[in-house]
Amino acid sequence: MTAARLLFALFLSVAAPLSLTPAQAAPAQGTDYSLINPPQAPTTAGKVEVIEFFSYGCPHCFHLNPLLTEWHKTELPANAVLIKVPVSFGRREWGQLVRAYYTLEALGELERLDAKLFEAIHVKHEQLFDLDALAGWAAQNGIDAKKFRGQFTSPEITAKAVRAEQLSRDYKINGVPTLTVAGKYRAIGKDFPDMLRITKELVEQATAN
């Protein structure tokens, strides 16, 4: 064998395995994701929707939250949008937290206090599961309690809470946190970093399709 042919053979022996590495393989149904049936129509025109169904009362959601926040800043493709949907599964306490999420959003305080509300519940073990407790917590964090109460009980917040519950039923969500992509895929993953990796790959798959 000539030197040129030997070099070419060595190149093939190295390049072929690299083309089949798991990191480059397409996400596998049943292992990396499951299908949403029936598929759900997106609500954001021109964007691939990534939805996180979550609750402030869920400890697993608390652990995912900082990872998801960083992923959103650094890994989410430009053609995608992240939408967070709080759910209650019919629990009264979690229903109050659904309203708290949309109240903070309406007041323009969600980015500042999102992680703090998680920490208050899961690190400080504050019982923030009714309006009085939540309004007191909001006041401690620089929000006028009366303004918080007004938003919390408003028809607009009620409509958003009802819509969130309907979305969780439409997507057949039975546990949180759950990440969905394009109304078609539900990411699985062996842990949270793996779930986020798969979610990004599903965005790319939805874009290609």
C-alpha positions as CSV (number, residue, x, y, z in Angstrom):
1,M,0.0,0.0,0.0
2,T,1.3,3.4,-1.0
3,A,1.8,6.1,1.6
4,A,-1.1,8.1,0.2
5,R,-3.5,5.1,0.3
6,L,-2.4,4.3,3.9
7,L,-3.1,7.9,4.9
8,F,-6.6,7.7,3.3
9,A,-7.4,4.4,5.1
10,L,-6.4,5.9,8.4
11,F,-8.6,8.9,7.7
12,L,-11.6,6.7,7.0
13,S,-11.0,4.6,10.2
14,V,-11.1,7.8,12.3
15,A,-13.8,9.8,10.5
16,A,-16.4,7.0,10.2
17,P,-16.9,6.4,13.9
18,L,-17.0,10.2,14.5
19,S,-19.9,10.5,12.2
20,L,-21.9,8.1,14.3
21,T,-21.3,9.5,17.7
22,P,-24.4,9.8,19.9
23,A,-24.1,13.6,20.2
24,Q,-24.7,13.8,16.5
25,A,-27.5,11.2,16.3
26,A,-31.1,12.4,15.8
27,P,-33.2,12.3,19.0
28,A,-34.9,8.9,19.3
29,Q,-38.6,8.5,19.9
30,G,-39.3,6.6,23.1
31,T,-35.8,7.2,24.5
32,D,-35.2,11.0,24.0
33,Y,-38.8,12.1,23.5
34,S,-42.4,11.1,23.2
35,L,-45.0,12.4,20.8
36,I,-47.8,14.7,21.9
37,N,-51.1,13.2,20.6
38,P,-52.8,15.1,19.2
39,P,-50.2,17.7,18.3
40,Q,-51.0,21.2,19.6
41,A,-51.1,24.4,17.5
42,P,-48.4,26.9,18.5
43,T,-49.4,30.3,19.8
44,T,-46.3,32.2,18.7
45,A,-46.2,32.9,15.0
46,G,-42.9,32.2,13.2
47,K,-41.2,30.7,16.3
48,V,-40.7,27.1,17.5
49,E,-42.3,27.1,20.9
50,V,-40.6,25.5,23.9
51,I,-43.0,25.2,26.8
52,E,-42.0,24.5,30.3
53,F,-44.9,23.3,32.4
54,F,-43.9,23.8,36.1
55,S,-45.0,24.8,39.6
56,Y,-43.2,26.9,42.2
57,G,-44.4,24.2,44.6
58,C,-42.4,21.5,42.8
59,P,-38.9,20.8,44.2
60,H,-37.8,19.3,40.9
61,C,-38.9,22.5,39.1
62,F,-36.8,24.4,41.7
63,H,-33.7,22.5,40.7
64,L,-34.3,22.8,37.0
65,N,-35.0,26.6,37.1
66,P,-31.4,27.9,37.2
67,L,-30.3,25.5,34.5
68,L,-33.2,26.4,32.3
69,T,-32.6,30.1,32.9
70,E,-29.0,29.8,31.8
71,W,-30.0,27.5,28.9
72,H,-32.5,30.1,27.8
73,K,-29.8,32.8,27.7
74,T,-27.0,30.8,26.0
75,E,-28.5,27.7,24.2
76,L,-32.0,28.4,22.9
77,P,-31.9,28.8,19.1
78,A,-32.8,32.3,17.8
79,N,-35.8,30.9,16.0
80,A,-37.3,29.5,19.2
81,V,-39.2,31.0,22.1
82,L,-39.5,29.7,25.7
83,I,-42.9,30.0,27.3
84,K,-43.4,29.0,31.0
85,V,-46.8,27.7,32.0
86,P,-47.5,27.2,35.7
87,V,-49.9,24.4,36.6
88,S,-51.8,23.3,39.6
89,F,-53.1,19.8,38.8
90,G,-56.2,20.9,40.8
91,R,-54.2,21.6,44.0
92,R,-55.5,24.7,45.8
93,E,-52.0,25.7,47.0
94,W,-50.4,25.3,43.6
95,G,-53.4,27.2,42.1
96,Q,-52.4,30.2,44.2
97,L,-48.8,29.9,42.8
98,V,-50.2,29.9,39.3
99,R,-51.8,33.3,40.1
100,A,-48.6,34.5,41.7
101,Y,-46.6,33.8,38.5
102,Y,-49.0,35.8,36.3
103,T,-49.2,38.5,38.9
104,L,-45.5,39.0,39.0
105,E,-45.5,38.9,35.2
106,A,-48.2,41.6,35.0
107,L,-46.3,43.8,37.4
108,G,-43.1,43.5,35.5
109,E,-41.4,41.8,38.4
110,L,-41.1,38.2,37.1
111,E,-37.5,38.3,36.0
112,R,-36.4,39.9,39.3
113,L,-38.4,37.7,41.7
114,D,-38.9,34.4,39.8
115,A,-35.9,32.6,41.4
116,K,-36.6,34.3,44.8
117,L,-40.0,32.8,45.0
118,F,-38.6,29.4,44.3
119,E,-36.0,30.0,47.0
120,A,-38.5,31.3,49.6
121,I,-40.5,28.1,49.3
122,H,-37.8,25.5,48.9
123,V,-34.8,27.0,50.8
124,K,-36.5,29.2,53.4
125,H,-39.6,26.9,53.6
126,E,-42.0,29.8,53.7
127,Q,-45.6,28.8,53.4
128,L,-46.6,31.0,50.5
129,F,-49.7,29.2,49.5
130,D,-52.5,31.9,50.0
131,L,-53.0,35.5,49.0
132,D,-52.2,36.9,52.4
133,A,-48.8,35.1,52.6
134,L,-47.9,35.9,49.0
135,A,-48.9,39.6,49.4
136,G,-46.7,39.8,52.5
137,W,-43.8,38.2,50.7
138,A,-44.2,40.6,47.7
139,A,-44.2,43.6,50.1
140,Q,-40.9,42.3,51.7
141,N,-39.5,42.3,48.1
142,G,-40.4,45.8,47.2
143,I,-43.9,45.4,45.7
144,D,-46.9,47.4,47.0
145,A,-49.1,44.8,48.7
146,K,-52.3,46.5,47.7
147,K,-51.2,46.5,44.1
148,F,-50.2,42.9,44.3
149,R,-53.6,41.9,45.7
150,G,-55.4,43.9,43.0
151,Q,-53.6,42.1,40.2
152,F,-53.8,38.7,41.9
153,T,-57.6,38.8,42.0
154,S,-58.1,40.6,38.7
155,P,-60.2,39.0,35.8
156,E,-57.0,39.2,33.6
157,I,-55.1,36.9,36.0
158,T,-58.0,34.6,36.4
159,A,-58.2,34.2,32.6
160,K,-54.5,33.5,32.4
161,A,-54.8,30.9,35.2
162,V,-57.7,29.2,33.5
163,R,-55.8,29.2,30.2
164,A,-52.7,27.6,31.8
165,E,-54.8,24.8,33.2
166,Q,-56.4,24.2,29.9
167,L,-53.0,24.0,28.2
168,S,-51.8,21.4,30.7
169,R,-54.9,19.3,29.9
170,D,-54.5,19.8,26.1
171,Y,-50.8,18.7,26.4
172,K,-51.8,15.8,28.7
173,I,-49.3,16.9,31.3
174,N,-49.2,14.6,34.3
175,G,-46.0,15.6,36.0
176,V,-43.6,18.6,36.2
177,P,-41.2,19.9,35.1
178,T,-42.1,18.9,31.5
179,L,-40.6,20.5,28.4
180,T,-42.4,20.4,25.1
181,V,-41.3,21.5,21.6
182,A,-43.4,22.8,18.7
183,G,-46.6,21.2,20.2
184,K,-45.3,17.9,18.9
185,Y,-42.6,16.5,21.2
186,R,-42.2,15.9,25.0
187,A,-38.5,15.8,25.9
188,I,-37.4,12.9,28.2
189,G,-33.7,12.8,29.1
190,K,-31.9,10.9,31.9
191,D,-31.3,14.1,33.9
192,F,-32.0,17.8,33.5
193,P,-28.8,18.7,31.5
194,D,-29.7,15.8,29.1
195,M,-33.3,17.0,28.9
196,L,-32.1,20.4,27.9
197,R,-29.7,19.0,25.3
198,I,-32.6,16.9,23.8
199,T,-34.9,19.9,23.8
200,K,-32.4,21.9,21.7
201,E,-32.1,19.0,19.3
202,L,-35.9,18.8,19.1
203,V,-36.0,22.5,18.2
204,E,-33.6,21.8,15.4
205,Q,-35.7,18.8,14.3
206,A,-38.9,20.8,14.3
207,T,-37.1,23.5,12.3
208,A,-36.0,21.0,9.7
209,N,-39.4,19.5,9.4
